[in-house]
Amino acid sequence: MIARRAGALVLAVLLAAGCQVAAQERDAYERQRDAMVRLIEAYGVRDSATLAAMRAVPRHEFVPRESVGRAYGDYPLPIGYGQTISQPYIVAFMTEILNAGPGMKVLEVGTGSGYQAAVLGEIGCEVYTVEIFEALATSARQRLQRLGYGKVTVRHADGHHGWVEEAPFDAVIVTAAAGHIPPALVEQLRPGGRMVIPVGSVYGVQNLILVEKRSQDDVRTRSLLPVRFVPMLEGLR
């Protein structure tokens, strides 16, 4: 009986210690996210919904284990297959440019680890995201489900073709650099909608382009800023 009680006491102490360590880690990540968001604000992002989402989404869950210590730095990180998770400022900037809000139906091209989709989901968007690498699509789907982002649907597909069955979309966000703006993505954007997409060569100049579809026959584009993204590939991987 004494041994059993002693064992129970040791277990309770270990559990308490484990909970304390977990709480300390959680607090540390929250402080890092707060610092990340303050930097994003300093760079000029002002949309409150975007900033709140960036503060809420645990970016360390979307990077490889070896990169967790750098998860909240303002730079992209490799996630395998020659792909990256985008710089936090660029994620926030693109989200703000979309005017993302609750209930919006958004197409994302280039799921990657799922971070951008999670930010949009945190805002309350209904997100349909496509990823050309099957392994990344599978891991992102599992990660988003585990973290509770039930409004995000992941498909393994070539993003040049969009997601015809779910069109039209209120907004489209592309997280890889295309050589041109894919016509299918413009077609699947509803009138009044916005698309943000990096356009240019992987070895040359890339610019982040805002596409505004004012009507079916009135589509306007505007260059926002120079960027550097991985290329938008064709053909399933």
C-alpha positions in Angstrom: 0.0 0.0 0.0 2.8 2.4 0.9 4.7 1.6 -2.3 1.5 2.2 -4.3 1.0 5.6 -2.6 4.6 6.5 -3.2 4.3 5.6 -6.9 1.1 7.6 -7.2 2.9 10.6 -5.6 5.8 10.3 -8.0 3.5 10.1 -10.9 1.6 13.2 -9.7 4.8 15.1 -9.3 6.0 14.1 -12.8 2.6 15.1 -14.3 2.7 18.4 -12.6 6.3 19.1 -13.8 5.3 18.1 -17.3 2.3 20.5 -17.2 4.6 23.3 -15.9 7.1 22.7 -18.7 4.3 22.7 -21.3 2.8 25.9 -19.9 6.3 27.6 -20.0 6.7 26.5 -23.6 3.3 27.8 -24.5 4.0 31.1 -22.8 7.4 31.4 -24.7 5.7 30.8 -28.0 3.0 33.4 -27.2 5.7 35.9 -26.4 7.5 35.1 -29.7 4.2 35.5 -31.6 3.6 38.8 -30.0 7.1 40.0 -31.0 6.5 38.8 -34.5 3.2 40.6 -34.8 4.7 43.9 -33.4 7.3 43.7 -36.2 4.6 43.1 -38.8 2.7 46.1 -37.5 5.9 48.2 -37.7 6.2 47.2 -41.4 2.8 48.7 -42.0 0.1 45.9 -41.7 -2.9 47.4 -39.9 -5.8 45.1 -40.5 -6.9 44.0 -37.0 -8.3 40.6 -38.2 -5.1 39.8 -39.9 -3.0 40.7 -36.9 -5.2 38.7 -34.5 -4.9 35.7 -36.8 -1.1 36.0 -37.0 -1.0 36.2 -33.2 -3.2 33.2 -32.8 -1.9 30.6 -35.3 1.0 28.5 -33.8 3.6 28.9 -36.6 6.0 26.6 -34.8 3.5 23.8 -35.6 3.9 24.4 -39.4 7.7 24.2 -39.7 10.0 21.1 -39.5 11.1 20.0 -36.1 14.6 21.2 -36.7 13.3 24.7 -37.5 11.1 25.2 -34.5 13.6 27.5 -32.8 13.4 29.8 -35.8 9.6 29.6 -36.4 8.9 33.2 -35.4 11.7 34.9 -37.3 10.6 37.1 -40.1 12.0 35.0 -42.9 10.9 32.0 -45.0 12.0 28.5 -43.9 12.4 25.3 -45.9 9.7 22.6 -45.5 11.0 20.0 -47.9 10.6 19.2 -51.6 12.2 22.5 -52.5 9.3 24.4 -50.9 9.2 27.0 -48.1 6.8 28.5 -45.5 6.6 32.2 -46.4 8.0 35.1 -44.4 5.4 36.1 -41.7 5.3 39.7 -43.0 4.4 38.5 -46.5 1.7 36.2 -45.2 0.2 39.1 -43.3 0.5 41.5 -46.2 -1.1 39.2 -48.7 -3.9 38.4 -46.2 -4.6 42.1 -45.6 -4.6 42.8 -49.4 -7.3 40.2 -49.9 -9.6 42.0 -47.4 -10.1 38.6 -45.9 -13.1 38.3 -43.6 -15.4 35.8 -41.9 -17.5 33.8 -44.4 -15.4 34.5 -47.4 -14.7 31.6 -49.7 -11.0 31.6 -50.6 -9.0 29.5 -53.0 -5.3 29.1 -52.1 -2.8 27.7 -54.6 0.3 26.3 -52.8 -0.7 24.8 -49.5 2.8 24.0 -48.4 2.7 23.3 -44.7 -0.8 24.8 -44.4 0.2 28.0 -42.5 -1.3 30.6 -44.9 -4.5 28.5 -45.0 -4.6 28.4 -41.2 -4.3 32.2 -41.0 -7.2 32.5 -43.3 -9.2 29.9 -41.4 -8.5 31.7 -38.1 -10.1 34.8 -39.6 -13.2 32.7 -40.4 -12.7 32.1 -44.2 -13.8 28.9 -45.9 -10.5 27.9 -47.5 -10.0 25.5 -50.4 -6.3 24.9 -50.9 -4.4 22.9 -53.5 -0.9 21.5 -53.3 1.1 19.9 -56.1 3.2 17.7 -53.9 1.1 14.8 -52.5 3.3 14.4 -49.4 2.9 18.0 -48.5 -0.9 17.9 -49.2 -1.3 14.9 -46.9 0.8 16.3 -44.0 -0.9 19.7 -44.2 -4.3 18.1 -44.2 -3.4 16.1 -41.1 -1.9 19.1 -39.4 -4.8 21.4 -40.0 -7.3 18.7 -38.8 -5.2 18.1 -35.6 -5.1 21.9 -34.9 -8.8 22.3 -35.4 -9.0 24.2 -38.7 -12.1 22.5 -39.9 -13.0 25.1 -42.5 -9.9 24.3 -44.5 -10.1 21.7 -47.3 -6.9 20.4 -48.9 -6.6 18.8 -52.3 -3.6 17.3 -54.1 -3.8 19.0 -57.5 -2.1 21.3 -60.0 -3.0 24.8 -58.9 -3.0 26.2 -62.4 -6.4 24.7 -62.9 -7.9 26.0 -59.6 -10.8 24.2 -58.1 -13.6 24.3 -60.6 -16.2 22.4 -58.5 -16.0 25.0 -55.7 -15.9 28.1 -57.9 -16.6 31.0 -57.8 -14.4 32.3 -55.0 -14.5 35.6 -53.2 -10.7 35.7 -53.2 -7.7 33.8 -54.6 -4.2 33.7 -53.0 -1.2 32.1 -54.8 1.9 31.4 -52.8 4.3 30.4 -55.6 5.6 32.5 -58.5 3.8 32.0 -61.8 5.2 33.0 -65.2 1.8 34.5 -66.0 -1.6 34.9 -64.3 -3.4 31.6 -65.0 -6.6 32.3 -66.8 -8.5 29.5 -64.9 -7.9 31.4 -61.6 -9.2 34.6 -63.0 -12.3 32.8 -64.4 -13.0 31.2 -61.0 -12.8 34.6 -59.2 -16.2 36.0 -58.7 -17.0 39.6 -59.9 -15.9 41.9 -57.2 -13.3 39.5 -56.0 -9.5 39.9 -55.5 -6.5 37.7 -56.3 -3.0 38.2 -55.1 -0.3 36.4 -56.9 3.5 36.6 -57.4 4.4 36.8 -61.0 7.9 36.4 -62.6 10.8 34.1 -63.2 12.4 32.2 -60.4 15.8 33.5 -61.6 14.6 37.0 -62.5 12.3 39.7 -61.2 9.1 38.8 -59.4 6.4 41.2 -58.4 3.4 40.6 -56.2 0.3 41.4 -58.3 -3.1 42.4 -57.2 -5.9 41.3 -59.6 -9.3 43.0 -59.2 -12.2 41.5 -61.1 -14.6 44.4 -61.2 -16.9 42.6 -63.6 -16.7 39.6 -65.9 -15.2 41.8 -68.6 -13.3 44.3 -66.4 -10.2 42.7 -64.8 -7.4 45.1 -63.6 -4.0 44.4 -62.3 -1.6 46.4 -60.1 2.0 45.6 -59.0 2.4 45.9 -55.3 6.0 45.1 -54.4 9.0 43.0 -55.5 9.1 39.5 -53.9 10.9 36.2 -54.0 8.8 33.0 -54.1 9.5 29.4 -55.2 8.2 28.7 -58.7 4.6 27.5 -59.4 5.1 24.1 -60.9 3.0 22.1 -63.3 2.2 18.4 -63.2 1.5 16.5 -60.1 4.4 15.4 -57.8 
